[in-house]
Amino acid sequence: MSGAVGVFDSGIGGLTVASAIKKHLPNHKLIYFGDTLHLPYGDKSSENIQNYIKAISAFLFEHECQHLVVACNSASSVLPLVASLPSFGSVTNVIDPVVECVIQDKSLKRIGVIGTKRTIQSQVYQRQLIQGNPSLEVFELATPLLAPMIEEGFIHDSIAEKVIHEYLSELPDIDALILGCTHYPLIRREIDTYFGGKVKLFDAPNVVANTLKKLVETKQEGGSQDHFYVSDYTSSFEKTAQLFFGESIKLEKRILFNF
């Protein structure tokens, strides 16, 4: 299979995944949709998120994307409930590949998971981890302030450090932590510092990019310029996109929803 890769998230978090995909598949055109009008997805109902998924996936399919990456944990957690999607060559979420990586590491016993309210309420990580390895202990914690904090640019500062400390102090002793939101790799360094480098961290970007690389034709020649769409313009999105992809990004606002 070949063709453009469509990636979407509620905001800037999915850019961490998109950036990793571009490094692994540099010759594939990338089309990104940031649904900044509705961020964060973590406090939205399952029904609304399903509607967002349908509208965005249809948009990406119409723009000749043959591969879809749902670069949002909240959206990935309800993806199985979506009645139908366009006929993409492949659909990749950000939960299954990470769970598989954790299960493959037989040295791990106590796993922490942090994410949005929607992701944690779904218990998708706990369910899949224990199904894959019943001996695991899984401790899930909703951390709803982290994604909005990151969207507002509070990352490498004392505010981020304090919020991270307040949340992570609620977790028991663990030997691994899943960063169950694609925003969280942007504060991975601060999380690692909190644990003193003694807890193994798992996040989606490189894991998902490696998974996608196995599904697509990597010999494709370079195509058109990558394209970035948002449902509502935010300066933080543009700055973060430029940080990952350079000054040449083309950012367009596009409203897809009638609800």
C-alpha positions as CSV (number, residue, x, y, z in Angstrom):
1,M,0.0,0.0,0.0
2,S,1.1,3.6,-0.5
3,G,-0.5,7.0,-0.3
4,A,-0.8,10.0,1.9
5,V,-1.0,9.6,5.7
6,G,-3.8,11.4,7.5
7,V,-3.3,12.1,11.2
8,F,-5.7,13.8,13.6
9,D,-6.0,14.9,17.2
10,S,-7.9,17.4,19.2
11,G,-4.9,19.8,19.2
12,I,-1.1,19.9,19.3
13,G,-0.5,16.5,21.0
14,G,-0.9,14.5,17.8
15,L,2.0,16.5,16.3
16,T,4.3,14.4,18.4
17,V,3.0,11.3,16.5
18,A,3.0,13.1,13.1
19,S,6.6,14.2,13.6
20,A,7.7,10.6,14.4
21,I,5.8,9.3,11.3
22,K,7.5,11.8,9.1
23,K,10.9,10.7,10.3
24,H,10.1,7.1,9.7
25,L,8.3,7.7,6.4
26,P,9.9,10.9,5.0
27,N,8.6,10.3,1.4
28,H,4.9,10.1,2.4
29,K,2.8,13.2,2.2
30,L,1.3,14.0,5.6
31,I,-2.1,15.7,6.1
32,Y,-2.8,16.7,9.7
33,F,-6.1,17.8,11.2
34,G,-6.1,19.5,14.7
35,D,-9.6,19.8,16.0
36,T,-8.7,22.8,18.2
37,L,-12.3,23.9,18.2
38,H,-13.3,21.0,20.4
39,L,-10.2,20.4,22.5
40,P,-9.7,18.7,24.8
41,Y,-11.6,15.5,23.7
42,G,-11.1,14.1,27.2
43,D,-14.1,15.9,28.7
44,K,-16.4,15.3,25.7
45,S,-19.1,12.5,25.5
46,S,-18.4,9.3,23.6
47,E,-21.2,10.3,21.1
48,N,-19.6,13.6,20.3
49,I,-16.1,12.1,19.9
50,Q,-17.5,9.5,17.5
51,N,-19.1,12.3,15.4
52,Y,-15.8,14.2,15.3
53,I,-14.0,11.0,14.2
54,K,-16.5,10.4,11.4
55,A,-16.3,14.0,10.1
56,I,-12.5,14.2,10.3
57,S,-11.9,10.8,8.8
58,A,-14.2,11.6,5.9
59,F,-12.3,14.9,5.3
60,L,-9.0,13.1,5.3
61,F,-10.3,10.4,3.0
62,E,-11.5,13.1,0.6
63,H,-8.0,14.5,0.6
64,E,-6.7,11.2,-0.8
65,C,-5.3,9.9,2.5
66,Q,-4.9,6.1,2.2
67,H,-3.8,5.6,5.8
68,L,-5.4,7.0,8.9
69,V,-3.7,7.5,12.3
70,V,-6.0,8.4,15.2
71,A,-3.4,10.3,17.2
72,C,-5.6,10.9,20.2
73,N,-6.1,8.5,23.1
74,S,-9.6,9.7,23.9
75,A,-10.6,9.2,20.2
76,S,-8.8,5.8,20.1
77,S,-10.7,4.6,23.2
78,V,-14.1,5.1,21.4
79,L,-12.9,4.2,17.9
80,P,-14.4,0.6,18.1
81,L,-17.8,2.2,18.6
82,V,-17.7,4.2,15.4
83,A,-20.3,2.5,13.0
84,S,-18.3,3.0,9.8
85,L,-15.2,4.6,8.5
86,P,-14.1,5.3,4.9
87,S,-12.2,2.5,3.2
88,F,-8.6,3.4,4.3
89,G,-5.8,1.1,3.5
90,S,-5.0,1.0,7.2
91,V,-6.3,2.5,10.4
92,T,-3.9,2.9,13.3
93,N,-4.7,4.0,16.8
94,V,-2.3,5.1,19.6
95,I,-3.4,2.6,22.2
96,D,-2.9,-0.9,20.8
97,P,0.7,-0.5,19.7
98,V,1.7,0.9,23.2
99,V,-0.1,-1.9,25.0
100,E,1.7,-4.5,22.9
101,C,5.1,-2.9,23.8
102,V,4.3,-3.1,27.5
103,I,3.1,-6.7,27.3
104,Q,6.3,-7.7,25.5
105,D,8.4,-6.5,28.4
106,K,8.2,-9.4,30.8
107,S,10.2,-7.6,33.5
108,L,7.3,-5.2,34.2
109,K,4.8,-5.9,37.0
110,R,3.2,-2.7,38.1
111,I,2.0,-0.3,35.4
112,G,0.8,3.2,35.8
113,V,-1.4,4.9,33.2
114,I,-2.1,8.6,33.0
115,G,-4.6,10.2,30.6
116,T,-7.7,12.3,30.1
117,K,-10.9,11.6,31.9
118,R,-12.4,9.9,28.8
119,T,-9.4,7.6,28.3
120,I,-9.2,6.6,32.0
121,Q,-13.0,6.1,32.3
122,S,-12.9,3.8,29.3
123,Q,-10.4,1.5,31.2
124,V,-9.1,0.5,27.8
125,Y,-5.5,0.3,28.9
126,Q,-6.3,-1.7,32.0
127,R,-8.5,-4.1,30.1
128,Q,-6.1,-4.7,27.3
129,L,-3.0,-4.9,29.5
130,I,-4.5,-7.5,31.8
131,Q,-5.9,-9.4,28.9
132,G,-2.4,-9.6,27.5
133,N,-0.7,-10.4,30.8
134,P,-3.1,-11.3,33.7
135,S,-0.2,-11.0,36.2
136,L,0.1,-7.2,35.7
137,E,-1.1,-4.7,38.2
138,V,-2.5,-1.6,36.5
139,F,-3.0,1.7,38.2
140,E,-4.9,4.4,36.1
141,L,-5.0,8.1,37.0
142,A,-6.9,10.8,35.2
143,T,-4.8,13.9,34.7
144,P,-7.2,16.4,33.0
145,L,-5.2,19.6,33.5
146,L,-2.1,18.4,31.7
147,A,-3.4,18.6,28.1
148,P,-4.8,22.2,28.4
149,M,-1.7,23.2,30.3
150,I,0.5,22.0,27.4
151,E,-1.8,23.6,24.8
152,E,-1.3,26.9,26.6
153,G,2.5,26.5,26.4
154,F,3.2,25.7,30.0
155,I,5.8,22.9,29.5
156,H,9.3,23.4,30.7
157,D,8.5,25.7,33.7
158,S,7.6,25.7,37.4
159,I,3.9,25.6,36.6
160,A,4.3,22.4,34.7
161,E,6.6,20.9,37.4
162,K,4.1,21.7,40.1
163,V,1.0,20.2,38.3
164,I,3.0,17.1,37.3
165,H,4.1,16.6,40.9
166,E,0.6,17.0,42.3
167,Y,-0.7,14.4,39.9
168,L,2.0,11.8,39.9
169,S,2.3,11.8,43.7
170,E,-1.2,10.1,43.7
171,L,0.3,7.0,42.0
172,P,1.6,4.1,44.1
173,D,5.0,2.5,43.4
174,I,5.2,1.5,39.8
175,D,8.0,0.2,37.5
176,A,6.5,1.7,34.2
177,L,4.2,4.5,33.2
178,I,2.2,4.8,30.1
179,L,1.8,8.4,28.9
180,G,-1.8,7.9,27.7
181,C,-2.2,11.1,25.9
182,T,-0.3,12.3,22.8
183,H,0.3,15.7,24.5
184,Y,2.3,14.1,27.3
185,P,5.6,13.4,25.3
186,L,6.0,17.1,25.3
187,I,6.5,16.9,29.1
188,R,8.3,13.5,29.1
189,R,11.5,15.1,30.5
190,E,9.7,16.6,33.4
191,I,7.9,13.3,34.1
192,D,11.1,11.4,33.9
193,T,12.8,13.9,36.3
194,Y,9.9,13.4,38.8
195,F,10.6,9.6,38.9
196,G,14.4,10.1,39.0
197,G,14.8,8.1,35.8
198,K,13.7,4.9,37.7
199,V,10.4,4.3,36.0
200,K,10.2,3.2,32.4
201,L,8.1,5.5,30.3
202,F,6.0,4.4,27.3
203,D,4.5,6.9,24.8
204,A,3.0,6.7,21.4
205,P,5.0,8.6,18.8
206,N,7.8,6.2,17.8
207,V,5.8,3.1,18.6
208,V,3.0,4.1,16.4
209,A,5.3,5.3,13.6
210,N,7.0,1.9,13.6
211,T,3.7,0.2,13.5
212,L,2.6,2.3,10.5
213,K,5.9,1.7,8.7
214,K,5.1,-2.0,8.6
215,L,1.7,-1.3,6.9
216,V,2.7,1.1,4.1
217,E,5.0,1.0,1.1
218,T,8.2,2.8,2.2
219,K,9.6,3.1,-1.3
220,Q,7.1,5.7,-2.4
221,E,8.8,8.8,-3.9
222,G,8.3,12.2,-2.3
223,G,5.0,13.8,-3.0
224,S,3.3,17.1,-2.4
225,Q,4.0,19.4,0.6
226,D,2.6,18.3,3.9
227,H,-0.6,20.1,4.9
228,F,-1.9,21.1,8.3
229,Y,-5.6,22.0,9.0
230,V,-7.2,23.2,12.2
231,S,-10.9,23.7,13.1
232,D,-10.0,26.9,15.0
233,Y,-6.7,28.8,14.7
234,T,-4.5,29.0,17.8
235,S,-1.0,30.5,18.0
236,S,0.2,27.6,20.2
237,F,-0.7,25.1,17.5
238,E,1.2,27.1,14.8
239,K,4.2,27.6,17.0
240,T,4.3,23.9,17.9
241,A,3.8,22.8,14.3
242,Q,6.7,25.0,13.3
243,L,8.8,23.6,16.0
244,F,8.3,20.1,14.7
245,F,8.1,20.7,11.0
246,G,9.9,24.0,10.3
247,E,8.8,27.4,9.2
248,S,7.4,26.2,5.8
249,I,4.2,24.6,7.1
250,K,1.0,25.6,5.5
251,L,-1.8,26.0,8.1
252,E,-5.5,26.3,7.1
253,K,-8.6,26.7,9.1
254,R,-11.4,24.4,8.1
255,I,-14.8,23.9,9.8
256,L,-16.2,20.4,9.3
257,F,-19.0,20.3,11.8
258,N,-22.6,21.3,11.9
259,F,-23.1,20.3,15.6
